Amino acid sequence: MDFVGDYMAKLDDKSRLVLPSAFRSQAAGLSLEAGKFVVRRSIMGKCLDIILINEWSRQREEAQKQFDLYDEADFELWIKFISDTFELVPDEKTGRIGIPKKLLDEIGVDKEVVFVGETNKILVWSAEEYARVKNRVSQDEYKEKVKRLLRNKNIR
């Protein structure tokens, strides 16, 4: 599943968000179980990951193989990895999702968020943090780095 694009959204009075229709339509053809999502803190940034539940199951199983759950340090890392992961089921008619306030507070969401498609997951950023991260790299730096990366991979 390839989620693509970025979309602004505002929290409603009950702190719910409407999942962008482009993302909902991509998941619409899946079975009821496969069309469920999980949301969790991102490992890579001050944002959240929304992942289809079957992809989360696959990632969790693969990650668990890397941890020695009889080692105290690994066990604590494993607990951190799986903690604060919540199931999301978008409302069929409206597409509304309820992300726990705790997670929204951790990423600094006040009223507006940006949903960003990133291949097999959707990132959720506070609008302010997304703008800051996106603008941290100048257009010239971005262009040079992408050219160098793609050239090294022989992608044209």
Backbone as a printed PyTorch tensor [residue, N CA C, xyz], in Angstrom:
tensor([[[  0.8620,  -1.1740,   0.0000],
         [  0.0000,   0.0000,   0.0000],
         [  0.9010,   1.2260,   0.0000]],

        [[  0.7000,   2.1300,  -0.9180],
         [  1.4940,   3.3560,  -0.9920],
         [  0.6240,   4.5560,  -0.6750]],

        [[  0.8640,   5.1530,   0.4820],
         [  0.1800,   6.3950,   0.8490],
         [  1.0390,   7.5420,   0.3440]],

        [[  0.4290,   8.4740,  -0.3860],
         [  1.1630,   9.5650,  -1.0140],
         [  0.4370,  10.8820,  -0.7680]],

        [[  1.2030,  11.9320,  -0.5370],
         [  0.6500,  13.2710,  -0.4210],
         [  0.6600,  13.7900,   1.0010]],

        [[  0.4230,  15.1040,   1.1290],
         [  0.2740,  15.6860,   2.4560],
         [ -1.0090,  16.5130,   2.4960]],

        [[ -1.7080,  16.4210,   3.6260],
         [ -3.0360,  17.0000,   3.7770],
         [ -3.1760,  17.6410,   5.1460]],

        [[ -3.6860,  18.8580,   5.1720],
         [ -3.9560,  19.5570,   6.4290],
         [ -5.3020,  19.0920,   6.9780]],

        [[ -5.4160,  19.0900,   8.3100],
         [ -6.6820,  18.7670,   8.9650],
         [ -6.7310,  19.4910,  10.3020]],

        [[ -7.9560,  19.7190,  10.7770],
         [ -8.1510,  20.3760,  12.0690],
         [ -8.8750,  19.4370,  13.0130]],

        [[ -8.4920,  19.5160,  14.2870],
         [ -9.1930,  18.7630,  15.3150],
         [-10.6050,  19.3100,  15.4570]],

        [[-11.5880,  18.4190,  15.6530],
         [-12.9420,  18.8980,  15.9100],
         [-13.1070,  19.1260,  17.4190]],

        [[-14.3160,  19.4570,  17.8440],
         [-14.5800,  19.7630,  19.2570],
         [-14.2630,  18.6030,  20.1900]],

        [[-14.3060,  17.3820,  19.6730],
         [-14.0400,  16.2000,  20.4960],
         [-12.6250,  15.6560,  20.2690]],

        [[-11.7530,  16.5140,  19.7200],
         [-10.3540,  16.1490,  19.4420],
         [-10.2220,  14.9820,  18.4770]],

        [[-11.1370,  14.8980,  17.5070],
         [-11.0440,  13.8830,  16.4640],
         [-10.5510,  14.5450,  15.1820]],

        [[-10.0020,  13.7160,  14.3200],
         [ -9.5180,  14.1670,  13.0160],
         [-10.2220,  13.3820,  11.9320]],

        [[-10.3280,  13.9770,  10.7720],
         [-10.8590,  13.2570,   9.6190],
         [ -9.6700,  12.7820,   8.7930]],

        [[ -9.5660,  11.4690,   8.6580],
         [ -8.5140,  10.8830,   7.8350],
         [ -8.7510,  11.3210,   6.3890]],

        [[ -7.7410,  11.8510,   5.7140],
         [ -7.9400,  12.3260,   4.3390],
         [ -8.5770,  11.2600,   3.4450]],

        [[ -9.4990,  11.6910,   2.6040],
         [-10.2310,  10.7560,   1.7530],
         [ -9.2990,   9.9700,   0.8360]],

        [[ -8.1900,  10.5800,   0.4110],
         [ -7.2430,   9.8570,  -0.4490],
         [ -6.6870,   8.6310,   0.2770]],

        [[ -6.4210,   8.7620,   1.5700],
         [ -5.9070,   7.6320,   2.3470],
         [ -7.0220,   6.6370,   2.6540]],

        [[ -8.2110,   7.1470,   2.9460],
         [ -9.3430,   6.2450,   3.2240],
         [ -9.6730,   5.4040,   2.0070]],

        [[ -9.6620,   6.0210,   0.8360],
         [-10.0260,   5.2780,  -0.3720],
         [ -8.9980,   4.1920,  -0.6770]],

        [[ -7.7430,   4.4160,  -0.3300],
         [ -6.7270,   3.3860,  -0.5500],
         [ -6.9660,   2.1830,   0.3480]],

        [[ -7.4780,   2.4190,   1.5530],
         [ -7.7310,   1.3270,   2.4910],
         [ -9.1200,   0.7330,   2.3130]],

        [[ -9.9830,   1.3880,   1.5350],
         [-11.3850,   0.9750,   1.4100],
         [-11.5460,  -0.4060,   0.8000]],

        [[-10.6750,  -0.7960,  -0.0810],
         [-10.8090,  -2.0930,  -0.7360],
         [-10.3700,  -3.2640,   0.1270]],

        [[ -9.8420,  -2.9520,   1.3000],
         [ -9.3670,  -4.0170,   2.1740],
         [-10.5060,  -4.5820,   2.9990]],

        [[-10.2920,  -5.7580,   3.5510],
         [-11.3000,  -6.3540,   4.4350],
         [-11.4470,  -5.4870,   5.6780]],

        [[-12.5200,  -5.7010,   6.4330],
         [-12.7650,  -4.9130,   7.6350],
         [-11.5720,  -4.9790,   8.5770]],

        [[-11.0330,  -6.1730,   8.7800],
         [ -9.8880,  -6.3180,   9.6890],
         [ -8.6570,  -5.6330,   9.1000]],

        [[ -8.3850,  -5.8500,   7.8300],
         [ -7.1920,  -5.2690,   7.2010],
         [ -7.3090,  -3.7610,   7.0480]],

        [[ -8.5220,  -3.2130,   7.0720],
         [ -8.7280,  -1.7690,   6.9430],
         [ -8.5790,  -1.0110,   8.2470]],

        [[ -8.2400,  -1.7300,   9.3260],
         [ -7.9850,  -1.0700,  10.6080],
         [ -6.5490,  -0.5580,  10.6320]],

        [[ -6.3310,   0.4350,  11.4680],
         [ -5.0110,   1.0330,  11.6040],
         [ -4.5590,   0.9580,  13.0610]],

        [[ -3.2680,   1.1590,  13.2570],
         [ -2.7540,   1.4460,  14.5880],
         [ -2.0300,   2.7800,  14.5050]],

        [[ -1.9970,   3.4760,  15.6200],
         [ -1.2500,   4.7270,  15.7110],
         [ -0.2660,   4.5810,  16.8610]],

        [[  0.9320,   5.1010,  16.6220],
         [  1.9730,   5.0300,  17.6450],
         [  2.9490,   6.1780,  17.4520]],

        [[  3.7390,   6.4310,  18.4840],
         [  4.7880,   7.4350,  18.3650],
         [  5.7890,   6.9830,  17.3120]],

        [[  6.2450,   7.9210,  16.5040],
         [  7.2770,   7.5950,  15.5240],
         [  8.6250,   7.4620,  16.2240]],

        [[  9.4350,   6.5760,  15.7270],
         [ 10.7880,   6.4250,  16.2470],
         [ 11.6790,   7.5360,  15.6990]],

        [[ 11.3610,   8.0530,  14.5120],
         [ 12.2660,   8.9460,  13.8030],
         [ 12.0160,  10.4440,  13.9670]],

        [[ 10.8920,  10.8550,  14.4760],
         [ 10.6520,  12.2900,  14.5700],
         [  9.5630,  12.6060,  15.5610]],

        [[  9.2960,  13.8760,  15.7300],
         [  8.2480,  14.3260,  16.6500],
         [  6.9140,  14.2770,  15.9100]],

        [[  6.5230,  13.0530,  15.5930],
         [  5.2860,  12.8290,  14.8570],
         [  4.7400,  11.4540,  15.2490]],

        [[  3.5980,  11.1080,  14.6890],
         [  2.9770,   9.8090,  14.9250],
         [  2.9780,   9.0130,  13.6360]],

        [[  2.9940,   7.6920,  13.7670],
         [  2.8500,   6.7930,  12.6250],
         [  1.4590,   6.1830,  12.6710]],

        [[  0.7570,   6.2270,  11.5590],
         [ -0.4890,   5.4770,  11.4010],
         [ -0.1790,   4.3930,  10.3820]],

        [[ -0.3870,   3.1320,  10.8100],
         [ -0.0010,   1.9870,   9.9950],
         [ -1.1840,   1.0380,   9.9030]],

        [[ -1.4080,   0.4660,   8.7280],
         [ -2.4330,  -0.5650,   8.6120],
         [ -2.1120,  -1.6890,   9.5950]],

        [[ -3.1330,  -2.2340,  10.2010],
         [ -2.9250,  -3.2050,  11.2810],
         [ -2.1600,  -4.4430,  10.8210]],

        [[ -2.3890,  -4.8850,   9.5810],
         [ -1.6370,  -6.0580,   9.1140],
         [ -0.1540,  -5.7270,   8.9330]],

        [[  0.1690,  -4.4960,   8.5290],
         [  1.5640,  -4.0670,   8.4150],
         [  2.1890,  -3.9490,   9.8060]],

        [[  1.4240,  -3.4260,  10.7760],
         [  1.9220,  -3.3340,  12.1470],
         [  2.2280,  -4.7340,  12.6990]],

        [[  1.3510,  -5.6860,  12.4320],
         [  1.5790,  -7.0590,  12.9040],
         [  2.8710,  -7.6180,  12.3180]],

        [[  3.0870,  -7.3680,  11.0260],
         [  4.3040,  -7.8360,  10.3690],
         [  5.5370,  -7.1810,  10.9850]],

        [[  5.4840,  -5.8530,  11.1740],
         [  6.6250,  -5.1290,  11.7590],
         [  6.9030,  -5.5960,  13.1850]],

        [[  5.8410,  -5.7670,  13.9580],
         [  5.9900,  -6.1950,  15.3550],
         [  6.6300,  -7.5840,  15.4230]],

        [[  6.1750,  -8.5040,  14.5670],
         [  6.7530,  -9.8520,  14.5570],
         [  8.2310,  -9.8200,  14.1670]],

        [[  8.5690,  -9.0300,  13.1530],
         [  9.9650,  -8.9170,  12.7250],
         [ 10.8230,  -8.2890,  13.8230]],

        [[ 10.3010,  -7.2400,  14.4520],
         [ 11.0570,  -6.5670,  15.5160],
         [ 11.2560,  -7.4900,  16.7060]],

        [[ 10.2300,  -8.2480,  17.0540],
         [ 10.3170,  -9.1180,  18.2310],
         [ 11.4390, -10.1400,  18.0860]],

        [[ 11.7130, -10.5580,  16.8580],
         [ 12.7950, -11.5180,  16.6200],
         [ 14.1630, -10.9250,  16.9660]],

        [[ 14.2550,  -9.5970,  16.9620],
         [ 15.5300,  -8.9230,  17.2240],
         [ 15.7920,  -8.7090,  18.7120]],

        [[ 14.7740,  -8.9060,  19.5430],
         [ 14.9010,  -8.6720,  20.9810],
         [ 15.0490,  -9.9930,  21.7260]],

        [[ 15.9260,  -9.9930,  22.7200],
         [ 16.0320, -11.1220,  23.6450],
         [ 15.1560, -10.7570,  24.8400]],

        [[ 13.9500, -11.2850,  24.8910],
         [ 12.9930, -10.8910,  25.9070],
         [ 13.3350, -11.4440,  27.2870]],

        [[ 14.4190, -12.2310,  27.3880],
         [ 14.9100, -12.6920,  28.6880],
         [ 16.0460, -11.7990,  29.1890]],

        [[ 16.4270, -10.8280,  28.3740],
         [ 17.4230,  -9.8340,  28.7710],
         [ 16.6720,  -8.5890,  29.2410]],

        [[ 16.9780,  -8.1150,  30.4410],
         [ 16.2150,  -7.0070,  31.0250],
         [ 16.2470,  -5.7500,  30.1510]],

        [[ 17.4110,  -5.3880,  29.6380],
         [ 17.5200,  -4.1890,  28.8040],
         [ 16.7040,  -4.3430,  27.5170]],

        [[ 16.8100,  -5.5090,  26.8700],
         [ 16.0170,  -5.7530,  25.6620],
         [ 14.5270,  -5.7470,  25.9680]],

        [[ 14.1510,  -6.3530,  27.0860],
         [ 12.7380,  -6.3890,  27.4560],
         [ 12.1950,  -4.9750,  27.6380]],

        [[ 12.9710,  -4.1120,  28.2960],
         [ 12.5360,  -2.7230,  28.4980],
         [ 12.4180,  -1.9830,  27.1620]],

        [[ 13.3540,  -2.2340,  26.2430],
         [ 13.2570,  -1.6210,  24.9090],
         [ 12.0250,  -2.1420,  24.1660]],

        [[ 11.7600,  -3.4330,  24.2990],
         [ 10.5880,  -4.0210,  23.6530],
         [  9.3000,  -3.3770,  24.1750]],

        [[  9.2100,  -3.2060,  25.4940],
         [  8.0310,  -2.5790,  26.0890],
         [  7.8700,  -1.1590,  25.5470]],

        [[  8.9690,  -0.4310,  25.4350],
         [  8.8980,   0.9250,  24.8670],
         [  8.4330,   0.8730,  23.4110]],

        [[  8.9210,  -0.1190,  22.6670],
         [  8.5560,  -0.2540,  21.2550],
         [  7.0540,  -0.4880,  21.0740]],

        [[  6.4700,  -1.3260,  21.9150],
         [  5.0500,  -1.6640,  21.7300],
         [  4.0970,  -0.7880,  22.5380]],

        [[  4.6260,  -0.0110,  23.4830],
         [  3.7380,   0.7850,  24.3370],
         [  3.1240,   1.9470,  23.5690]],

        [[  2.0180,   2.3850,  24.0850],
         [  1.2960,   3.5170,  23.4940],
         [  0.9960,   3.3090,  22.0140]],

        [[  0.6170,   2.0900,  21.6820],
         [  0.1370,   1.7630,  20.3480],
         [ -1.3620,   1.5250,  20.4670]],

        [[ -2.1390,   2.2400,  19.6770],
         [ -3.5920,   2.1760,  19.7930],
         [ -4.2190,   1.8240,  18.4530]],

        [[ -5.2840,   1.0310,  18.5030],
         [ -6.0180,   0.6780,  17.2920],
         [ -6.9210,   1.8320,  16.8860]],

        [[ -6.9750,   2.0900,  15.5990],
         [ -7.8640,   3.1110,  15.0340],
         [ -8.7780,   2.4430,  14.0210]],

        [[-10.0500,   2.7570,  14.1050],
         [-10.9910,   2.2910,  13.0960],
         [-11.7290,   3.5350,  12.5990]],

        [[-11.3930,   3.9990,  11.3870],
         [-12.0740,   5.1860,  10.8790],
         [-13.5810,   4.9640,  10.7600]],

        [[-14.3530,   5.9830,  11.1350],
         [-15.7960,   5.9310,  10.9580],
         [-16.0700,   5.7450,   9.4720]],

        [[-16.9140,   4.7730,   9.1300],
         [-17.1590,   4.4510,   7.7150],
         [-17.7160,   5.6180,   6.9220]],

        [[-18.5740,   6.4150,   7.5310],
         [-19.2180,   7.5110,   6.8060],
         [-18.3800,   8.7770,   6.7720]],

        [[-17.8060,   9.1470,   7.9080],
         [-17.1110,  10.4340,   7.9880],
         [-15.5990,  10.3340,   7.8980]],

        [[-15.0560,   9.1490,   8.1730],
         [-13.6090,   8.9920,   8.1770],
         [-12.9450,   9.5290,   9.4340]],

        [[-13.7400,   9.9050,  10.4240],
         [-13.1630,  10.4360,  11.6620],
         [-12.3910,   9.3540,  12.4150]],

        [[-11.2870,   9.8000,  13.0050],
         [-10.4920,   8.9320,  13.8680],
         [-10.2270,   9.6680,  15.1730]],

        [[-10.1610,   8.9180,  16.2420],
         [ -9.8410,   9.4970,  17.5430],
         [ -8.4550,   9.0640,  17.9670]],

        [[ -7.5090,   9.9760,  17.8850],
         [ -6.1530,   9.6990,  18.3390],
         [ -6.0770,  10.1200,  19.8020]],

        [[ -5.5540,   9.2590,  20.6740],
         [ -5.4850,   9.6100,  22.0880],
         [ -4.8030,  10.9630,  22.3220]],

        [[ -5.4000,  11.7580,  23.1960],
         [ -4.8980,  13.1020,  23.5080],
         [ -3.4370,  13.0550,  23.9580]],

        [[ -3.0870,  12.0350,  24.7040],
         [ -1.7100,  11.8680,  25.1770],
         [ -0.7210,  11.9090,  24.0120]],

        [[ -1.0380,  11.1970,  22.9380],
         [ -0.1440,  11.1790,  21.7740],
         [ -0.1280,  12.5280,  21.0630]],

        [[ -1.3020,  13.1410,  20.9250],
         [ -1.3570,  14.4570,  20.2700],
         [ -0.5670,  15.4870,  21.0690]],

        [[ -0.6700,  15.4310,  22.3970],
         [  0.0850,  16.3620,  23.2480],
         [  1.5860,  16.1490,  23.0870]],

        [[  2.0100,  14.8960,  22.9880],
         [  3.4400,  14.5950,  22.8640],
         [  4.0550,  15.1690,  21.6000]],

        [[  3.2670,  15.3090,  20.5390],
         [  3.8270,  15.8610,  19.2980],
         [  3.4760,  17.3380,  19.1230]],

        [[  2.8480,  17.9280,  20.1460],
         [  2.6000,  19.3640,  20.1350],
         [  1.4150,  19.8200,  19.3040]],

        [[  0.4100,  18.9510,  19.1370],
         [ -0.7620,  19.3430,  18.3430],
         [ -1.6470,  20.2650,  19.1710]],

        [[ -1.9600,  21.3980,  18.5760],
         [ -2.8880,  22.3270,  19.2050],
         [ -4.2360,  22.1960,  18.5120]],

        [[ -4.2890,  22.5400,  17.2480],
         [ -5.5480,  22.4830,  16.4900],
         [ -5.3660,  21.8700,  15.1100]],

        [[ -4.2120,  22.1350,  14.4760],
         [ -4.0120,  21.6750,  13.1010],
         [ -2.9260,  20.6130,  13.0160]],

        [[ -3.1610,  19.6360,  12.1400],
         [ -2.1710,  18.6020,  11.8690],
         [ -1.9450,  18.5140,  10.3690]],

        [[ -0.8610,  17.8470,  10.0240],
         [ -0.5900,  17.5160,   8.6250],
         [ -0.4280,  16.0020,   8.5670]],

        [[ -1.2280,  15.3610,   7.7060],
         [ -1.0770,  13.9440,   7.4070],
         [ -0.1240,  13.8500,   6.2250]],

        [[  0.9060,  13.0170,   6.3350],
         [  1.8830,  12.8760,   5.2550],
         [  1.9960,  11.4000,   4.8940]],

        [[  1.6920,  11.0660,   3.6420],
         [  1.8430,   9.6950,   3.1820],
         [  3.3090,   9.3630,   3.0120]],

        [[  3.7250,   8.2560,   3.5950],
         [  5.1190,   7.8230,   3.4790],
         [  5.1330,   6.3240,   3.1790]],

        [[  4.8890,   5.9950,   1.9470],
         [  4.8480,   4.6230,   1.4590],
         [  3.8320,   3.7880,   2.2260]],

        [[  4.2790,   2.9930,   3.2180],
         [  3.3580,   2.0710,   3.8800],
         [  2.7840,   2.6040,   5.1940]],

        [[  2.9670,   3.8920,   5.4460],
         [  2.3950,   4.4890,   6.6510],
         [  2.0320,   5.9360,   6.3980]],

        [[  1.2880,   6.4800,   7.3470],
         [  0.8870,   7.8820,   7.2970],
         [  1.4870,   8.5470,   8.5250]],

        [[  2.2270,   9.6170,   8.3170],
         [  2.7780,  10.3730,   9.4330],
         [  1.7870,  11.4640,   9.8170]],

        [[  1.6860,  11.7320,  11.1110],
         [  0.8440,  12.8220,  11.6130],
         [  1.7520,  13.7850,  12.3560]],

        [[  1.8070,  15.0170,  11.8680],
         [  2.6450,  16.0650,  12.4510],
         [  1.7600,  17.1990,  12.9420]],

        [[  2.2200,  17.9170,  13.9670],
         [  1.5930,  19.2000,  14.2420],
         [  1.9620,  20.0770,  13.0500]],

        [[  1.0710,  20.9810,  12.6710],
         [  1.3330,  21.8290,  11.4970],
         [  2.6180,  22.6280,  11.6820]],

        [[  2.8640,  23.1030,  12.9020],
         [  4.0550,  23.9170,  13.1750],
         [  5.3370,  23.0920,  13.0420]],

        [[  5.3350,  21.8940,  13.6230],
         [  6.5330,  21.0430,  13.5740],
         [  6.8280,  20.5960,  12.1440]],

        [[  5.7910,  20.2810,  11.3870],
         [  5.9820,  19.8580,  10.0020],
         [  6.6300,  20.9800,   9.1940]],

        [[  6.1340,  22.2100,   9.3670],
         [  6.7060,  23.3580,   8.6520],
         [  8.1710,  23.5520,   9.0500]],

        [[  8.4720,  23.4140,  10.3360],
         [  9.8420,  23.5830,  10.8160],
         [ 10.7690,  22.5320,  10.2010]],

        [[ 10.3440,  21.2730,  10.2320],
         [ 11.1680,  20.1840,   9.6920],
         [ 11.3410,  20.3430,   8.1860]],

        [[ 10.2580,  20.6570,   7.5140],
         [ 10.2990,  20.7760,   6.0510],
         [ 11.2020,  21.9260,   5.6000]],

        [[ 11.2290,  22.9930,   6.3870],
         [ 12.0040,  24.1760,   6.0040],
         [ 13.4220,  24.1750,   6.5610]],

        [[ 13.7740,  23.1480,   7.3280],
         [ 15.1070,  23.0950,   7.9280],
         [ 16.1840,  22.9380,   6.8530]],

        [[ 15.8580,  22.2570,   5.7890],
         [ 16.8070,  22.0480,   4.6930],
         [ 16.4270,  22.9870,   3.5540]],

        [[ 17.4130,  23.7470,   3.0680],
         [ 17.1320,  24.6630,   1.9650],
         [ 16.8550,  23.8750,   0.6890]],

        [[ 16.2220,  24.5160,  -0.2610],
         [ 15.9180,  23.8770,  -1.5420],
         [ 17.1960,  23.4420,  -2.2480]],

        [[ 18.2510,  24.2620,  -2.1690],
         [ 19.5230,  23.9070,  -2.8150],
         [ 20.1600,  22.6930,  -2.1540]],

        [[ 20.1560,  22.6490,  -0.8180],
         [ 20.7050,  21.4870,  -0.1130],
         [ 19.9250,  20.2310,  -0.4720]],

        [[ 18.6020,  20.3670,  -0.5020],
         [ 17.7300,  19.2440,  -0.8330],
         [ 18.0600,  18.7140,  -2.2320]],

        [[ 18.1280,  19.6180,  -3.1840],
         [ 18.3910,  19.2320,  -4.5740],
         [ 19.7300,  18.5020,  -4.6980]],

        [[ 20.7730,  19.0350,  -4.0680],
         [ 22.0980,  18.4120,  -4.1580],
         [ 22.1270,  17.0320,  -3.5010]],

        [[ 21.5110,  16.9200,  -2.3380],
         [ 21.5200,  15.6250,  -1.6310],
         [ 20.7370,  14.5750,  -2.4200]],

        [[ 19.5680,  14.9340,  -2.9400],
         [ 18.7620,  13.9790,  -3.7060],
         [ 19.4910,  13.5670,  -4.9810]],

        [[ 20.0990,  14.5160,  -5.6700],
         [ 20.8620,  14.1740,  -6.8730],
         [ 21.9770,  13.1910,  -6.5370]],

        [[ 22.7000,  13.4400,  -5.4540],
         [ 23.8030,  12.5650,  -5.0530],
         [ 23.2820,  11.1690,  -4.6820]],

        [[ 22.2020,  11.1110,  -3.9160],
         [ 21.6390,   9.8170,  -3.5160],
         [ 21.1430,   9.0240,  -4.7190]],

        [[ 20.4140,   9.6870,  -5.5980],
         [ 19.8760,   8.9910,  -6.7620],
         [ 20.9800,   8.5810,  -7.7370]],

        [[ 21.9690,   9.4140,  -7.8750],
         [ 23.0870,   9.0790,  -8.7550],
         [ 23.8120,   7.8520,  -8.2200]],

        [[ 23.9840,   7.7660,  -6.8930],
         [ 24.6620,   6.6060,  -6.2850],
         [ 23.8310,   5.3320,  -6.4430]],

        [[ 22.5450,   5.4530,  -6.6070],
         [ 21.6580,   4.2900,  -6.7650],
         [ 21.3380,   4.0200,  -8.2260]],

        [[ 21.9340,   4.8350,  -9.1340],
         [ 21.6800,   4.7200, -10.5620],
         [ 20.2010,   4.8220, -10.8950]],

        [[ 19.5190,   5.7520, -10.2420],
         [ 18.1110,   6.0210, -10.5280],
         [ 18.0450,   7.3150, -11.3120]],

        [[ 17.3180,   7.2880, -12.3740],
         [ 17.2040,   8.5020, -13.2000],
         [ 15.7640,   8.8750, -13.3560]]])
